[in-house]
Amino acid sequence: MSQSPAPFDTATIERVAERMRANQLIHNESIEIQVLSSGQSNPTYKIVAGDQRFILRKKPDGPLLPSAHAVEREFRVMQALKKTNVPVPKMGFLYEQSDILGTPFYVMHFLDGRIRFDQTLPDFTAAERRSLYDDINRVISTLHTIDPSAIGLADFGRPGNYFERQIGRWSRQYLADPGQRIPALESLIEVLPKHIPTSELHAIVHGDFRLDNLMIDLKLPRVIGVLDWELSTLGHPVADFAYHCMSWHIPPTLWRGIGGLDLKALSIPTEAEYVDLYIQRTGFTDVKAHWNFYLAYNFFRIAAILHGIGQRVRQGNAASDDAIDMASKAEPLAQLGWQFAQRLDG
């Protein structure tokens, strides 16, 4: 089996090794660096040093928005969460200069586990499937009930007006793009600000909590690591949970969802059962009262994000080969969001 070419030249790889030695992650070993993913996210690499393995994540090359691809924030939140029951990889070090790889980067320890994309989990037994969904629910509930100030994250995001700020941010991005118009997305831009819940829950939110951002134990149906924290901040926890629950409404023919499937036969909890578990674990009592808003908001948000990927495709600087396919999902997802928005009072 042939290896892919090294992503960096020999001198650069040695400079990464020097930083690893300075932070006592390795001793005299040489290292190999292999590409794991480049995608729409932060480029990710596997480092092999003798019998040890690590992960390196860096910002993409080229011009970036000031708050985008913040590996510094990823490192900080995972470092802080090591003190909690939220499973995250063990962090190594953060390098904030750009003189080695052209951007800041961090190194963390490798987690040996399974990543799954198909949410029906076809290689799991019915009992394992049920257990894993329960454990995923436990993990996100645990995250949302942590006091940010207790782990040094009191300043990790702006307090208050979370939905107002988020809706404004993604609306501006969409409206600034002269490309494809999506009527359902424009309707959501108009309607959502009128229905923002008054509750101001405040918690650490992951921002992209989904099955393929979770590392699963090699043998047991349990989560051993939550990955890809680049969208994390302080925000409304139920918004984060509802993003995760969009899967129950997305048909597998559109994306990696379980909408329309026989969940009982699969031994996967219904959305109602899953939401009840979350309420029991978090004590958040108004989840169901505003559930249509939370779902409409999240379908709006993901549609705006994917529409932005489409803009980068048109400009010729999209970051992955499947960017065109991802961008094409913006309109049907916005239409799903509009269905929930139409159920809002008034």
C-alpha positions as MATLAB code, in Angstrom:
seq = 'MSQSPAPFDTATIERVAERMRANQLIHNESIEIQVLSSGQSNPTYKIVAGDQRFILRKKPDGPLLPSAHAVEREFRVMQALKKTNVPVPKMGFLYEQSDILGTPFYVMHFLDGRIRFDQTLPDFTAAERRSLYDDINRVISTLHTIDPSAIGLADFGRPGNYFERQIGRWSRQYLADPGQRIPALESLIEVLPKHIPTSELHAIVHGDFRLDNLMIDLKLPRVIGVLDWELSTLGHPVADFAYHCMSWHIPPTLWRGIGGLDLKALSIPTEAEYVDLYIQRTGFTDVKAHWNFYLAYNFFRIAAILHGIGQRVRQGNAASDDAIDMASKAEPLAQLGWQFAQRLDG';
ca = [
       0.000    0.000    0.000;
       1.659    3.234   -1.146;
       1.737    6.271    1.106;
       0.535    9.682   -0.052;
       3.319   12.244   -0.479;
       4.331   14.279    2.564;
       2.373   17.555    2.745;
       5.417   19.579    3.837;
       9.083   19.622    2.851;
      11.734   17.923    4.996;
      12.923   21.138    6.668;
       9.373   22.091    7.676;
       8.673   18.635    9.085;
      11.839   18.855   11.164;
      10.784   22.233   12.544;
       7.445   20.726   13.624;
       9.414   17.908   15.280;
      11.560   20.483   17.099;
       8.432   22.102   18.546;
       7.141   18.699   19.616;
      10.444   17.972   21.365;
      10.390   21.396   23.043;
       6.928   20.544   24.399;
       8.122   17.073   25.485;
       5.712   15.173   23.241;
       8.579   13.244   21.674;
      12.277   12.810   22.393;
      14.736   12.032   19.592;
      12.295   10.379   17.197;
      11.873   11.599   13.656;
       8.317   12.172   12.495;
       6.192   11.530    9.419;
       3.227   13.763    8.535;
       0.272   12.485    6.498;
      -2.760   14.396    5.197;
      -6.048   13.377    6.844;
      -8.418   16.041    5.515;
      -8.472   19.432    3.876;
     -12.253   19.888    3.360;
     -14.187   23.021    4.302;
     -12.599   22.944    7.750;
      -9.135   23.383    9.184;
      -6.590   21.174    7.359;
      -5.826   18.141    9.524;
      -2.753   15.899    9.517;
      -1.623   12.730   11.255;
       1.856   12.686   12.785;
       3.631    9.372   13.328;
       6.612    9.370   15.694;
       7.816    5.823   16.364;
       4.891    4.061   18.027;
       3.208    7.348   18.969;
       0.574    9.168   16.922;
      -0.631   12.759   17.032;
      -2.971   15.076   15.153;
      -1.962   18.490   13.789;
      -4.594   21.084   12.802;
      -3.779   24.388   11.145;
      -5.589   27.267    9.547;
      -6.056   27.094    5.775;
      -3.586   29.047    3.671;
      -4.595   32.340    2.105;
      -6.736   35.266    3.258;
      -9.354   34.472    5.928;
     -12.108   36.340    7.710;
     -10.837   37.588   11.100;
     -12.876   35.094   13.152;
     -12.717   32.138   10.744;
     -10.792   28.896   11.268;
      -9.652   29.922   14.734;
      -7.415   27.017   15.754;
      -6.486   29.028   18.845;
     -10.091   28.802   20.051;
     -10.288   25.093   19.215;
      -7.210   24.449   21.326;
      -8.445   26.585   24.193;
     -11.899   25.007   24.482;
     -10.598   21.412   24.328;
      -7.868   22.189   26.834;
     -10.498   23.591   29.204;
     -12.907   20.682   28.692;
     -10.282   18.133   29.781;
     -11.323   19.087   33.328;
     -14.901   17.916   32.638;
     -16.840   14.794   31.634;
     -17.020   15.901   27.994;
     -14.637   13.545   26.140;
     -12.018   15.429   24.126;
      -8.518   14.525   22.900;
      -5.536   15.273   25.123;
      -3.953   18.493   23.918;
      -0.266   18.913   23.187;
       0.618   22.513   22.361;
      -0.528   25.550   20.400;
       1.898   27.387   18.122;
       0.511   30.849   17.358;
       3.157   32.079   14.908;
       3.077   31.516   11.137;
       6.774   31.007   10.494;
       6.687   27.183   10.402;
       3.536   26.223    8.471;
       2.427   29.610    7.183;
      -0.412   29.732    9.750;
      -0.857   28.996   13.469;
      -1.385   25.318   14.346;
      -1.794   22.986   17.273;
      -0.855   19.387   18.020;
      -2.934   16.967   20.078;
      -2.761   13.280   20.888;
      -4.348   10.833   18.464;
      -7.581    9.108   19.473;
      -7.861    5.526   18.250;
     -11.520    4.997   17.483;
     -14.247    4.892   14.850;
     -15.875    7.725   12.916;
     -19.223    7.030   11.279;
     -21.105    9.105    8.705;
     -24.186    6.943    8.166;
     -26.504    7.707   11.078;
     -28.320    4.384   10.697;
     -25.058    2.777   11.918;
     -25.460   -0.346    9.749;
     -22.466   -2.123   11.323;
     -23.943   -1.775   14.853;
     -26.398   -4.154   16.479;
     -29.799   -2.775   17.500;
     -28.718   -2.658   21.159;
     -25.450   -0.917   20.279;
     -27.312    1.625   18.174;
     -29.664    2.502   21.015;
     -26.756    2.726   23.483;
     -24.687    4.988   21.247;
     -27.541    7.426   20.647;
     -28.083    7.563   24.407;
     -24.396    8.272   24.985;
     -24.332   11.003   22.328;
     -27.285   12.596   24.116;
     -25.394   12.342   27.414;
     -22.338   14.046   25.947;
     -24.151   17.057   24.478;
     -26.259   17.410   27.642;
     -23.091   17.391   29.743;
     -21.507   20.060   27.544;
     -24.520   22.331   27.852;
     -24.699   22.124   31.638;
     -21.080   23.118   32.293;
     -20.579   26.552   33.840;
     -18.154   28.249   31.404;
     -16.626   30.407   34.153;
     -15.808   27.291   36.205;
     -13.358   26.114   33.527;
     -11.952   29.480   32.494;
     -14.213   30.136   29.505;
     -16.293   33.040   30.823;
     -14.968   35.241   27.992;
     -15.234   32.611   25.225;
     -18.179   34.403   23.581;
     -20.311   37.508   23.814;
     -23.171   37.409   26.334;
     -26.801   37.958   25.314;
     -28.714   38.409   22.052;
     -27.313   35.164   20.638;
     -30.031   34.556   18.037;
     -30.193   38.202   17.016;
     -26.453   38.256   16.380;
     -26.364   34.897   14.594;
     -29.350   35.652   12.353;
     -27.821   39.033   11.529;
     -24.435   37.507   10.732;
     -25.696   34.831    8.339;
     -28.276   37.161    6.776;
     -25.564   39.687    5.952;
     -23.380   36.980    4.418;
     -26.222   35.778    2.207;
     -27.368   39.253    1.168;
     -23.809   40.320    0.318;
     -23.518   37.514   -2.244;
     -24.814   38.576   -5.676;
     -25.179   34.939   -6.738;
     -28.067   32.476   -6.560;
     -31.231   33.675   -4.784;
     -33.101   31.259   -2.480;
     -36.671   32.439   -1.775;
     -37.103   30.202    1.308;
     -33.897   31.568    2.816;
     -35.040   35.133    2.206;
     -38.380   34.337    3.873;
     -36.520   32.975    6.911;
     -34.401   36.130    7.064;
     -37.620   38.146    7.292;
     -39.546   35.921    9.732;
     -36.999   34.572   12.232;
     -36.142   37.893   13.964;
     -39.837   38.286   14.856;
     -39.969   35.001   16.788;
     -36.760   34.913   18.855;
     -37.436   33.243   22.246;
     -37.019   35.459   25.278;
     -35.036   32.858   27.261;
     -31.338   33.696   27.525;
     -29.712   30.352   28.308;
     -25.950   30.671   28.067;
     -23.560   27.736   27.644;
     -20.596   26.393   25.721;
     -21.876   25.381   22.288;
     -20.006   23.191   19.820;
     -21.566   24.704   16.704;
     -21.289   21.580   14.524;
     -22.307   18.700   16.807;
     -23.026   15.737   14.520;
     -22.166   12.048   14.273;
     -19.105   12.399   12.044;
     -17.538   14.891   14.474;
     -17.575   12.254   17.217;
     -14.944    9.578   17.825;
     -16.508    6.284   18.903;
     -14.760    3.627   20.973;
     -13.324    0.793   18.864;
     -15.454   -1.826   20.627;
     -18.060   -0.154   22.813;
     -21.004    2.049   21.706;
     -19.742    5.174   23.471;
     -18.181    8.495   22.516;
     -14.488    8.875   23.373;
     -13.917   12.258   21.754;
     -15.780   15.283   20.405;
     -13.822   16.781   17.499;
     -13.812   19.878   15.241;
     -14.519   22.742   17.653;
     -13.810   25.583   15.223;
     -17.396   26.952   15.452;
     -17.555   26.709   19.245;
     -18.493   29.734   21.327;
     -20.768   30.741   24.192;
     -24.353   30.706   22.999;
     -27.809   29.244   23.368;
     -27.489   25.523   24.206;
     -30.858   24.506   22.743;
     -29.845   26.034   19.409;
     -26.797   23.750   19.473;
     -28.949   20.741   20.386;
     -31.539   21.490   17.697;
     -28.758   21.690   15.080;
     -27.815   18.152   16.113;
     -31.494   17.120   15.855;
     -31.940   18.349   12.275;
     -30.940   14.800   11.268;
     -34.387   13.534   12.278;
     -35.859   15.736    9.521;
     -33.263   15.376    6.748;
     -33.951   12.383    4.477;
     -30.897   10.233    3.661;
     -31.500   10.964   -0.039;
     -30.712   14.638    0.651;
     -27.880   14.297    3.156;
     -26.773   12.140    6.088;
     -30.110   12.194    7.856;
     -32.606    9.683    9.236;
     -35.766   11.557    8.252;
     -38.561    9.250    7.106;
     -36.837    6.019    8.184;
     -38.366    3.312   10.392;
     -36.575    4.329   13.588;
     -38.262    1.664   15.703;
     -36.934   -1.062   13.415;
     -33.469    0.506   13.611;
     -33.683    0.865   17.410;
     -32.954    4.575   17.089;
     -34.927    6.904   19.405;
     -37.555    9.131   17.869;
     -36.900   12.840   17.975;
     -39.488   13.203   20.771;
     -37.756   10.515   22.855;
     -34.354   12.098   22.214;
     -35.577   15.578   23.157;
     -37.123   14.216   26.371;
     -33.773   12.647   27.323;
     -32.049   15.994   26.780;
     -34.620   17.816   28.921;
     -34.249   15.253   31.713;
     -30.466   15.604   31.684;
     -30.227   19.390   31.369;
     -33.311   20.586   33.213;
     -34.068   23.054   30.394;
     -37.842   23.346   30.561;
     -38.781   25.483   27.544;
     -37.213   23.331   24.817;
     -40.490   22.096   23.332;
     -42.241   25.474   23.538;
     -39.875   26.943   20.942;
     -38.803   23.794   19.085;
     -40.151   24.954   15.690;
     -38.116   28.156   16.012;
     -34.930   26.286   16.969;
     -35.255   23.995   13.946;
     -36.192   26.805   11.544;
     -33.211   28.818   12.790;
     -30.779   25.927   12.314;
     -31.993   25.079    8.824;
     -31.587   28.781    8.006;
     -28.069   28.777    9.450;
     -26.859   25.661    7.622;
     -28.452   26.837    4.363;
     -26.644   30.176    4.672;
     -23.348   28.412    5.393;
     -23.752   26.123    2.367;
     -24.792   29.064    0.213;
     -21.519   30.710    1.245;
     -19.643   27.606    0.100;
     -21.421   28.026   -3.241;
     -20.111   31.572   -3.421;
     -16.573   30.264   -2.954;
     -17.202   27.695   -5.706;
     -18.244   30.498   -8.067;
     -15.140   32.460   -7.117;
     -12.974   29.412   -7.778;
     -11.553   29.044   -4.254;
     -13.738   26.362   -2.613;
     -11.715   24.154   -0.303;
     -12.827   20.641   -1.256;
     -13.893   18.512   -4.200;
     -17.425   18.024   -2.846;
     -18.044   21.746   -2.384;
     -20.408   21.930   -5.387;
     -22.510   19.081   -4.014;
     -22.627   20.671   -0.558;
     -23.627   24.054   -1.974;
     -26.485   22.429   -3.895;
     -28.107   21.421   -0.584;
     -28.626   25.028    0.535;
     -31.992   25.450   -1.192;
     -33.688   22.189   -0.063;
     -32.469   22.741    3.510;
     -33.805   26.292    3.495;
     -37.135   24.898    2.294;
     -37.167   22.489    5.253;
     -36.498   25.435    7.550;
     -39.357   27.393    6.014;
     -41.722   24.501    6.784;
     -40.915   24.883   10.499;
     -41.098   28.680   10.321;
     -44.643   28.463    8.975;
     -45.660   26.678   12.199;
     -44.622   29.623   14.362;
     -47.449   31.575   15.971;
     -48.616   34.494   13.869;
];
